[in-house]
Amino acid sequence: MARVVVLVPFAFDEKGLANRRAQQSSVELGPDIEFDYKPVKAGPALYDSPHDWLLADMSMYEAGITAQEDGYDAVCIDTMSDSGMNALRSVLDIPVIGRGRRRT
């Protein structure tokens, strides 16, 4: 079974993560994929300044840097900003998938 860590860009508690997980039921995915949702420790409330974008990149990077060591087969960045995606792609050998399309 493939294991995917889904990085959530907010410091949610279990209730917040449960709400995020519930959204997954609206799409059909392969039966042999297990998704684990992981929040960041801290992140911006809004994405409206260079400071916020940097904080978002750093927090998503920090949340995902151990994904490969932790046995995951892929990382999913659960934000349209694709925060941290390029940095994680540069250091991990597993796929890092974004929901949006970030121009760099």
C-alpha positions in Angstrom: 0.0 0.0 0.0 1.3 3.5 -0.9 1.5 6.0 1.9 1.1 9.7 1.2 1.5 12.5 3.8 -0.8 15.4 3.2 0.8 18.6 4.5 -1.9 21.0 5.8 -0.8 24.7 5.9 -2.5 25.5 9.2 -1.6 24.5 12.8 -4.9 22.5 13.2 -5.8 20.3 16.1 -7.4 16.9 15.5 -10.8 18.4 14.8 -9.4 20.7 12.1 -7.5 17.8 10.5 -10.7 15.7 10.6 -12.5 18.4 8.6 -9.6 18.5 6.1 -9.7 14.6 5.8 -13.5 14.7 5.2 -12.9 16.7 2.0 -11.1 13.6 0.6 -14.4 11.7 0.4 -15.5 13.9 -2.4 -13.0 12.4 -4.9 -12.3 8.9 -6.0 -8.8 7.7 -5.4 -7.1 4.3 -5.8 -7.9 1.7 -3.1 -4.3 1.1 -2.3 -3.3 4.6 -1.1 -3.2 5.6 2.5 -3.3 9.3 3.3 -2.0 10.8 6.6 -2.8 14.4 7.3 -0.1 16.5 9.0 -0.4 20.1 10.1 2.4 22.6 10.2 3.6 23.8 13.6 3.0 27.5 12.7 1.9 29.3 9.5 0.5 32.5 8.3 -3.2 33.4 8.7 -3.2 35.0 5.3 -1.0 34.7 2.3 -0.8 38.4 1.4 2.8 39.5 1.9 6.3 38.3 1.2 6.7 37.6 4.9 3.6 35.3 4.8 4.9 33.5 1.8 8.3 32.9 3.4 6.6 31.6 6.6 4.4 29.3 4.6 7.4 28.0 2.6 9.4 27.4 5.7 6.6 25.8 7.7 5.6 23.4 4.9 9.3 22.5 4.3 9.7 21.8 8.0 6.6 19.6 8.1 7.7 17.6 5.0 11.4 17.2 5.3 11.2 13.9 7.2 8.5 12.4 5.0 10.9 10.1 3.2 12.6 8.9 6.4 9.2 8.4 7.9 8.4 5.8 5.2 6.0 7.9 3.0 5.9 7.2 -0.7 4.8 10.8 -1.6 4.1 14.2 -0.2 1.0 16.2 -1.1 1.0 20.0 -0.5 -2.5 20.8 0.6 -2.6 24.4 -0.4 -3.1 26.2 -3.7 0.0 28.2 -3.0 2.2 25.1 -3.3 4.2 26.4 -0.4 7.4 24.5 0.2 6.9 22.4 -2.9 10.1 23.4 -4.8 12.3 23.2 -1.7 11.0 19.7 -0.8 11.4 18.5 -4.4 15.0 19.6 -4.2 15.8 17.4 -1.2 13.5 14.4 -1.3 13.6 11.5 -3.7 9.9 10.8 -3.4 7.3 12.7 -5.4 6.1 16.0 -4.0 2.7 16.9 -5.5 1.1 20.4 -5.3 -2.6 21.3 -5.6 -2.0 24.6 -7.4 0.5 25.8 -9.9 3.2 28.0 -8.5 5.3 30.0 -10.8 8.9 30.5 -9.8 
